[in-house]
Each structure stands twice: as structure tokens, then as C-alpha cells.
Amino acid sequence: MGLFKKKTDADETKCKTCGLELHDAERLKRHIKKAHGHLPAKKMDPSSGEGSLW
């Protein structure tokens, strides 16, 4: 129910990346992992001879 939670707990439920307010810290963790957890794909440098797909 959250009657006896600290007031600073509210800071733990707001996403620092997009500002989305969630009602639970666990939901915030899942949101960050799903929405912001992906890393950008590594781009291949055509001028370098190593790591080419062909």
C-alpha cells in the first residue's frame, strides 16, 4: 500500500532518461532495461580491413 514509505522513494520511480513516472521501483527497472537497455548497433568501418562481413 505504501503508507510508510519514505518521501525520497518517489525519486526512484521516475526514469532519468525519458521522465516516465512509474508506480513501482521494479517496474522502473524493467522499463529501463526494455526501453533504454539496447545498445546502438556497432557500425562497420569500410576503410578498415578487419571485421568485414564479405
PyMOL Python script that loads the backbone (N, CA, C, O; Angstrom):
from pymol import cmd

cmd.read_pdbstr("""\
ATOM      1  N   MET A   1       0.799  -1.177   0.000  1.00  0.00           N
ATOM      2  CA  MET A   1       0.000   0.000   0.000  1.00  0.00           C
ATOM      3  C   MET A   1       0.854   1.257   0.000  1.00  0.00           C
ATOM      4  O   MET A   1       0.444   2.284  -0.540  1.00  0.00           O
ATOM      5  N   GLY A   2       2.007   1.188   0.585  1.00  0.00           N
ATOM      6  CA  GLY A   2       2.923   2.306   0.525  1.00  0.00           C
ATOM      7  C   GLY A   2       2.655   3.410   1.533  1.00  0.00           C
ATOM      8  O   GLY A   2       3.052   4.552   1.299  1.00  0.00           O
ATOM      9  N   LEU A   3       2.000   3.114   2.635  1.00  0.00           N
ATOM     10  CA  LEU A   3       1.688   4.148   3.610  1.00  0.00           C
ATOM     11  C   LEU A   3       2.911   4.617   4.379  1.00  0.00           C
ATOM     12  O   LEU A   3       2.969   5.769   4.809  1.00  0.00           O
ATOM     13  N   PHE A   4       3.890   3.734   4.558  1.00  0.00           N
ATOM     14  CA  PHE A   4       5.026   4.060   5.396  1.00  0.00           C
ATOM     15  C   PHE A   4       6.318   4.199   4.604  1.00  0.00           C
ATOM     16  O   PHE A   4       7.404   4.050   5.164  1.00  0.00           O
ATOM     17  N   LYS A   5       6.216   4.480   3.324  1.00  0.00           N
ATOM     18  CA  LYS A   5       7.417   4.658   2.511  1.00  0.00           C
ATOM     19  C   LYS A   5       8.012   6.035   2.727  1.00  0.00           C
ATOM     20  O   LYS A   5       7.313   6.974   3.107  1.00  0.00           O
ATOM     21  N   LYS A   6       9.300   6.146   2.482  1.00  0.00           N
ATOM     22  CA  LYS A   6       9.971   7.428   2.568  1.00  0.00           C
ATOM     23  C   LYS A   6       9.536   8.305   1.402  1.00  0.00           C
ATOM     24  O   LYS A   6       9.148   7.801   0.348  1.00  0.00           O
ATOM     25  N   LYS A   7       9.600   9.592   1.592  1.00  0.00           N
ATOM     26  CA  LYS A   7       9.237  10.536   0.541  1.00  0.00           C
ATOM     27  C   LYS A   7      10.264  10.522  -0.592  1.00  0.00           C
ATOM     28  O   LYS A   7       9.920  10.849  -1.728  1.00  0.00           O
ATOM     29  N   THR A   8      11.509  10.154  -0.312  1.00  0.00           N
ATOM     30  CA  THR A   8      12.537  10.102  -1.344  1.00  0.00           C
ATOM     31  C   THR A   8      12.334   8.910  -2.270  1.00  0.00           C
ATOM     32  O   THR A   8      12.983   8.819  -3.313  1.00  0.00           O
ATOM     33  N   ASP A   9      11.447   8.002  -1.904  1.00  0.00           N
ATOM     34  CA  ASP A   9      11.153   6.842  -2.732  1.00  0.00           C
ATOM     35  C   ASP A   9      10.555   7.260  -4.073  1.00  0.00           C
ATOM     36  O   ASP A   9      10.659   6.521  -5.052  1.00  0.00           O
ATOM     37  N   ALA A  10       9.935   8.431  -4.128  1.00  0.00           N
ATOM     38  CA  ALA A  10       9.321   8.910  -5.362  1.00  0.00           C
ATOM     39  C   ALA A  10      10.381   9.144  -6.433  1.00  0.00           C
ATOM     40  O   ALA A  10      10.101   8.985  -7.622  1.00  0.00           O
ATOM     41  N   ASP A  11      11.595   9.519  -6.028  1.00  0.00           N
ATOM     42  CA  ASP A  11      12.660   9.742  -6.998  1.00  0.00           C
ATOM     43  C   ASP A  11      13.077   8.441  -7.678  1.00  0.00           C
ATOM     44  O   ASP A  11      13.572   8.462  -8.805  1.00  0.00           O
ATOM     45  N   GLU A  12      12.882   7.315  -7.004  1.00  0.00           N
ATOM     46  CA  GLU A  12      13.284   6.035  -7.555  1.00  0.00           C
ATOM     47  C   GLU A  12      12.306   5.509  -8.593  1.00  0.00           C
ATOM     48  O   GLU A  12      12.590   4.510  -9.254  1.00  0.00           O
ATOM     49  N   THR A  13      11.159   6.162  -8.750  1.00  0.00           N
ATOM     50  CA  THR A  13      10.157   5.671  -9.694  1.00  0.00           C
ATOM     51  C   THR A  13      10.051   6.535 -10.937  1.00  0.00           C
ATOM     52  O   THR A  13       9.147   6.335 -11.749  1.00  0.00           O
ATOM     53  N   LYS A  14      10.950   7.488 -11.103  1.00  0.00           N
ATOM     54  CA  LYS A  14      10.929   8.331 -12.290  1.00  0.00           C
ATOM     55  C   LYS A  14      12.155   8.022 -13.140  1.00  0.00           C
ATOM     56  O   LYS A  14      13.285   8.038 -12.652  1.00  0.00           O
ATOM     57  N   CYS A  15      11.917   7.743 -14.407  1.00  0.00           N
ATOM     58  CA  CYS A  15      13.007   7.414 -15.327  1.00  0.00           C
ATOM     59  C   CYS A  15      13.829   8.663 -15.602  1.00  0.00           C
ATOM     60  O   CYS A  15      13.286   9.705 -15.970  1.00  0.00           O
ATOM     61  N   LYS A  16      15.131   8.555 -15.423  1.00  0.00           N
ATOM     62  CA  LYS A  16      16.020   9.698 -15.637  1.00  0.00           C
ATOM     63  C   LYS A  16      16.244   9.974 -17.114  1.00  0.00           C
ATOM     64  O   LYS A  16      16.633  11.082 -17.485  1.00  0.00           O
ATOM     65  N   THR A  17      16.001   8.974 -17.967  1.00  0.00           N
ATOM     66  CA  THR A  17      16.224   9.141 -19.395  1.00  0.00           C
ATOM     67  C   THR A  17      15.066   9.841 -20.087  1.00  0.00           C
ATOM     68  O   THR A  17      15.271  10.796 -20.837  1.00  0.00           O
ATOM     69  N   CYS A  18      13.837   9.365 -19.836  1.00  0.00           N
ATOM     70  CA  CYS A  18      12.682   9.910 -20.552  1.00  0.00           C
ATOM     71  C   CYS A  18      11.682  10.618 -19.654  1.00  0.00           C
ATOM     72  O   CYS A  18      10.759  11.259 -20.155  1.00  0.00           O
ATOM     73  N   GLY A  19      11.842  10.518 -18.326  1.00  0.00           N
ATOM     74  CA  GLY A  19      10.957  11.215 -17.410  1.00  0.00           C
ATOM     75  C   GLY A  19       9.657  10.496 -17.105  1.00  0.00           C
ATOM     76  O   GLY A  19       8.770  11.079 -16.481  1.00  0.00           O
ATOM     77  N   LEU A  20       9.517   9.255 -17.523  1.00  0.00           N
ATOM     78  CA  LEU A  20       8.300   8.495 -17.274  1.00  0.00           C
ATOM     79  C   LEU A  20       8.181   8.175 -15.796  1.00  0.00           C
ATOM     80  O   LEU A  20       9.133   7.701 -15.178  1.00  0.00           O
ATOM     81  N   GLU A  21       7.013   8.433 -15.233  1.00  0.00           N
ATOM     82  CA  GLU A  21       6.760   8.168 -13.817  1.00  0.00           C
ATOM     83  C   GLU A  21       6.065   6.828 -13.686  1.00  0.00           C
ATOM     84  O   GLU A  21       5.002   6.616 -14.268  1.00  0.00           O
ATOM     85  N   LEU A  22       6.666   5.913 -12.916  1.00  0.00           N
ATOM     86  CA  LEU A  22       6.100   4.594 -12.692  1.00  0.00           C
ATOM     87  C   LEU A  22       5.767   4.439 -11.217  1.00  0.00           C
ATOM     88  O   LEU A  22       6.350   5.123 -10.375  1.00  0.00           O
ATOM     89  N   HIS A  23       4.843   3.553 -10.898  1.00  0.00           N
ATOM     90  CA  HIS A  23       4.380   3.422  -9.522  1.00  0.00           C
ATOM     91  C   HIS A  23       5.207   2.463  -8.674  1.00  0.00           C
ATOM     92  O   HIS A  23       4.980   2.361  -7.469  1.00  0.00           O
ATOM     93  N   ASP A  24       6.164   1.759  -9.278  1.00  0.00           N
ATOM     94  CA  ASP A  24       6.939   0.784  -8.534  1.00  0.00           C
ATOM     95  C   ASP A  24       8.384   0.793  -9.028  1.00  0.00           C
ATOM     96  O   ASP A  24       8.637   0.951 -10.223  1.00  0.00           O
ATOM     97  N   ALA A  25       9.331   0.622  -8.100  1.00  0.00           N
ATOM     98  CA  ALA A  25      10.745   0.628  -8.464  1.00  0.00           C
ATOM     99  C   ALA A  25      11.092  -0.556  -9.364  1.00  0.00           C
ATOM    100  O   ALA A  25      11.946  -0.435 -10.242  1.00  0.00           O
ATOM    101  N   GLU A  26      10.440  -1.696  -9.152  1.00  0.00           N
ATOM    102  CA  GLU A  26      10.691  -2.863 -10.005  1.00  0.00           C
ATOM    103  C   GLU A  26      10.222  -2.608 -11.432  1.00  0.00           C
ATOM    104  O   GLU A  26      10.877  -3.027 -12.387  1.00  0.00           O
ATOM    105  N   ARG A  27       9.102  -1.932 -11.578  1.00  0.00           N
ATOM    106  CA  ARG A  27       8.618  -1.574 -12.910  1.00  0.00           C
ATOM    107  C   ARG A  27       9.576  -0.616 -13.592  1.00  0.00           C
ATOM    108  O   ARG A  27       9.777  -0.691 -14.804  1.00  0.00           O
ATOM    109  N   LEU A  28      10.168   0.282 -12.821  1.00  0.00           N
ATOM    110  CA  LEU A  28      11.149   1.210 -13.379  1.00  0.00           C
ATOM    111  C   LEU A  28      12.356   0.448 -13.905  1.00  0.00           C
ATOM    112  O   LEU A  28      12.855   0.749 -14.990  1.00  0.00           O
ATOM    113  N   LYS A  29      12.831  -0.542 -13.142  1.00  0.00           N
ATOM    114  CA  LYS A  29      13.971  -1.354 -13.595  1.00  0.00           C
ATOM    115  C   LYS A  29      13.653  -2.059 -14.902  1.00  0.00           C
ATOM    116  O   LYS A  29      14.471  -2.079 -15.821  1.00  0.00           O
ATOM    117  N   ARG A  30      12.439  -2.647 -14.983  1.00  0.00           N
ATOM    118  CA  ARG A  30      12.046  -3.335 -16.217  1.00  0.00           C
ATOM    119  C   ARG A  30      11.915  -2.360 -17.372  1.00  0.00           C
ATOM    120  O   ARG A  30      12.298  -2.680 -18.497  1.00  0.00           O
ATOM    121  N   HIS A  31      11.376  -1.167 -17.111  1.00  0.00           N
ATOM    122  CA  HIS A  31      11.224  -0.156 -18.155  1.00  0.00           C
ATOM    123  C   HIS A  31      12.579   0.263 -18.710  1.00  0.00           C
ATOM    124  O   HIS A  31      12.766   0.343 -19.924  1.00  0.00           O
ATOM    125  N   ILE A  32      13.526   0.531 -17.807  1.00  0.00           N
ATOM    126  CA  ILE A  32      14.857   0.961 -18.242  1.00  0.00           C
ATOM    127  C   ILE A  32      15.525  -0.123 -19.073  1.00  0.00           C
ATOM    128  O   ILE A  32      16.145   0.165 -20.097  1.00  0.00           O
ATOM    129  N   LYS A  33      15.400  -1.363 -18.634  1.00  0.00           N
ATOM    130  CA  LYS A  33      16.014  -2.465 -19.357  1.00  0.00           C
ATOM    131  C   LYS A  33      15.390  -2.641 -20.741  1.00  0.00           C
ATOM    132  O   LYS A  33      16.100  -2.865 -21.722  1.00  0.00           O
ATOM    133  N   LYS A  34      14.066  -2.540 -20.817  1.00  0.00           N
ATOM    134  CA  LYS A  34      13.373  -2.775 -22.080  1.00  0.00           C
ATOM    135  C   LYS A  34      13.439  -1.567 -23.018  1.00  0.00           C
ATOM    136  O   LYS A  34      13.680  -1.731 -24.214  1.00  0.00           O
ATOM    137  N   ALA A  35      13.231  -0.373 -22.497  1.00  0.00           N
ATOM    138  CA  ALA A  35      13.141   0.810 -23.344  1.00  0.00           C
ATOM    139  C   ALA A  35      14.489   1.460 -23.625  1.00  0.00           C
ATOM    140  O   ALA A  35      14.693   2.018 -24.703  1.00  0.00           O
ATOM    141  N   HIS A  36      15.402   1.397 -22.678  1.00  0.00           N
ATOM    142  CA  HIS A  36      16.670   2.104 -22.821  1.00  0.00           C
ATOM    143  C   HIS A  36      17.875   1.179 -22.733  1.00  0.00           C
ATOM    144  O   HIS A  36      19.011   1.653 -22.758  1.00  0.00           O
ATOM    145  N   GLY A  37      17.659  -0.119 -22.631  1.00  0.00           N
ATOM    146  CA  GLY A  37      18.761  -1.046 -22.420  1.00  0.00           C
ATOM    147  C   GLY A  37      19.495  -1.455 -23.682  1.00  0.00           C
ATOM    148  O   GLY A  37      20.626  -1.938 -23.619  1.00  0.00           O
ATOM    149  N   HIS A  38      18.856  -1.262 -24.831  1.00  0.00           N
ATOM    150  CA  HIS A  38      19.508  -1.700 -26.060  1.00  0.00           C
ATOM    151  C   HIS A  38      20.662  -0.770 -26.418  1.00  0.00           C
ATOM    152  O   HIS A  38      20.555   0.450 -26.293  1.00  0.00           O
ATOM    153  N   LEU A  39      21.747  -1.357 -26.856  1.00  0.00           N
ATOM    154  CA  LEU A  39      22.905  -0.586 -27.272  1.00  0.00           C
ATOM    155  C   LEU A  39      22.823  -0.350 -28.771  1.00  0.00           C
ATOM    156  O   LEU A  39      22.351  -1.222 -29.500  1.00  0.00           O
ATOM    157  N   PRO A  40      23.262   0.784 -29.244  1.00  0.00           N
ATOM    158  CA  PRO A  40      23.235   1.013 -30.688  1.00  0.00           C
ATOM    159  C   PRO A  40      24.138   0.018 -31.398  1.00  0.00           C
ATOM    160  O   PRO A  40      25.194  -0.359 -30.890  1.00  0.00           O
ATOM    161  N   ALA A  41      23.707  -0.397 -32.576  1.00  0.00           N
ATOM    162  CA  ALA A  41      24.476  -1.378 -33.338  1.00  0.00           C
ATOM    163  C   ALA A  41      25.829  -0.792 -33.728  1.00  0.00           C
ATOM    164  O   ALA A  41      25.931   0.376 -34.104  1.00  0.00           O
ATOM    165  N   LYS A  42      26.846  -1.609 -33.633  1.00  0.00           N
ATOM    166  CA  LYS A  42      28.190  -1.165 -33.977  1.00  0.00           C
ATOM    167  C   LYS A  42      28.294  -1.086 -35.492  1.00  0.00           C
ATOM    168  O   LYS A  42      28.048  -2.066 -36.195  1.00  0.00           O
ATOM    169  N   LYS A  43      28.655   0.069 -35.975  1.00  0.00           N
ATOM    170  CA  LYS A  43      28.764   0.256 -37.422  1.00  0.00           C
ATOM    171  C   LYS A  43      30.136  -0.195 -37.890  1.00  0.00           C
ATOM    172  O   LYS A  43      31.148   0.041 -37.230  1.00  0.00           O
ATOM    173  N   MET A  44      30.145  -0.840 -39.025  1.00  0.00           N
ATOM    174  CA  MET A  44      31.401  -1.315 -39.593  1.00  0.00           C
ATOM    175  C   MET A  44      32.080  -0.165 -40.330  1.00  0.00           C
ATOM    176  O   MET A  44      31.430   0.584 -41.060  1.00  0.00           O
ATOM    177  N   ASP A  45      33.363  -0.033 -40.139  1.00  0.00           N
ATOM    178  CA  ASP A  45      34.126   0.996 -40.823  1.00  0.00           C
ATOM    179  C   ASP A  45      34.641   0.409 -42.139  1.00  0.00           C
ATOM    180  O   ASP A  45      35.490  -0.483 -42.123  1.00  0.00           O
ATOM    181  N   PRO A  46      34.141   0.894 -43.272  1.00  0.00           N
ATOM    182  CA  PRO A  46      34.554   0.313 -44.550  1.00  0.00           C
ATOM    183  C   PRO A  46      36.027   0.548 -44.875  1.00  0.00           C
ATOM    184  O   PRO A  46      36.605  -0.193 -45.670  1.00  0.00           O
ATOM    185  N   SER A  47      36.643   1.564 -44.273  1.00  0.00           N
ATOM    186  CA  SER A  47      38.046   1.833 -44.584  1.00  0.00           C
ATOM    187  C   SER A  47      38.996   0.874 -43.851  1.00  0.00           C
ATOM    188  O   SER A  47      40.143   0.702 -44.264  1.00  0.00           O
ATOM    189  N   SER A  48      38.525   0.261 -42.779  1.00  0.00           N
ATOM    190  CA  SER A  48      39.395  -0.674 -42.062  1.00  0.00           C
ATOM    191  C   SER A  48      39.244  -2.056 -42.690  1.00  0.00           C
ATOM    192  O   SER A  48      38.151  -2.441 -43.106  1.00  0.00           O
ATOM    193  N   GLY A  49      40.314  -2.774 -42.754  1.00  0.00           N
ATOM    194  CA  GLY A  49      40.305  -4.075 -43.404  1.00  0.00           C
ATOM    195  C   GLY A  49      39.825  -5.195 -42.518  1.00  0.00           C
ATOM    196  O   GLY A  49      39.574  -6.292 -43.018  1.00  0.00           O
ATOM    197  N   GLU A  50      39.686  -4.974 -41.238  1.00  0.00           N
ATOM    198  CA  GLU A  50      39.316  -6.053 -40.332  1.00  0.00           C
ATOM    199  C   GLU A  50      37.821  -6.007 -40.009  1.00  0.00           C
ATOM    200  O   GLU A  50      37.224  -4.932 -39.957  1.00  0.00           O
ATOM    201  N   GLY A  51      37.232  -7.162 -39.795  1.00  0.00           N
ATOM    202  CA  GLY A  51      35.865  -7.242 -39.363  1.00  0.00           C
ATOM    203  C   GLY A  51      34.831  -7.120 -40.459  1.00  0.00           C
ATOM    204  O   GLY A  51      33.658  -6.890 -40.165  1.00  0.00           O
ATOM    205  N   SER A  52      35.216  -7.263 -41.693  1.00  0.00           N
ATOM    206  CA  SER A  52      34.232  -7.141 -42.762  1.00  0.00           C
ATOM    207  C   SER A  52      33.408  -8.421 -42.873  1.00  0.00           C
ATOM    208  O   SER A  52      33.872  -9.505 -42.521  1.00  0.00           O
ATOM    209  N   LEU A  53      32.201  -8.281 -43.359  1.00  0.00           N
ATOM    210  CA  LEU A  53      31.328  -9.435 -43.497  1.00  0.00           C
ATOM    211  C   LEU A  53      31.578 -10.197 -44.785  1.00  0.00           C
ATOM    212  O   LEU A  53      31.157 -11.348 -44.900  1.00  0.00           O
ATOM    213  N   TRP A  54      32.238  -9.606 -45.738  1.00  0.00           N
ATOM    214  CA  TRP A  54      32.427 -10.266 -47.038  1.00  0.00           C
ATOM    215  C   TRP A  54      33.810 -10.809 -47.178  1.00  0.00           C
ATOM    216  O   TRP A  54      34.142 -11.395 -48.208  1.00  0.00           O
TER     217      TRP A  54
END
""", "prot")
cmd.dss("prot")
cmd.show_as("cartoon", "prot")
cmd.util.cbc("prot")
cmd.orient("prot")
